[in-house]
Amino acid sequence: MELDINTECEGGICRIVLKGEVDVYTSQQLKQEIVDAVEDGCINLLIDLEQVGFVDSSGLGVLVSGLRRVKERSGTLRLVCTRENILKIFRITGLDKVFPVFSTTEEAAEF
């Protein structure tokens, strides 16, 4: 499966919309997108997982490293996700306590 990434930056917030699977084959693509956004000065990231069907440990690792990267610059990384199969992965790994997870983009964008 592929991973399509669409990034929109506005008002100091970058919304990264993912579509597909975030796994060992595609996680490097996401990592580069996060690095590029932060290097361009965007330290408040909103990652939309609504169209993601699967996330593996390498994908989770990329999200954790992205969180670390923005926190070093006093920024935030928030997730938008209502998909139960994805939320279950976050609960099992305990990452639901690490990442703020929101149901809508509008909720997540209220910094």
C-alpha angles and dihedrals in degrees: 000000000000132000119226115198126195117183125193120181121195134153095356094308123105116202112202111194116198127198122183130014130334104210143128090294098049106026093089089059090055092045091055091049091053093046091049093049092050093044088053088057101262107133099163108075127184112192115197112208096172093113097040116111100185140016123187131191094276089055091049089050091054091051091049092049089048090052090050091048095053094041089056085062094042092256135128139237116204129181130217112205139141097162107118095209091056095042089052090059090053092049094048092050094042091240090123084078092049100047125051104233121199134188096223139028089237092058092046093049093060098101 
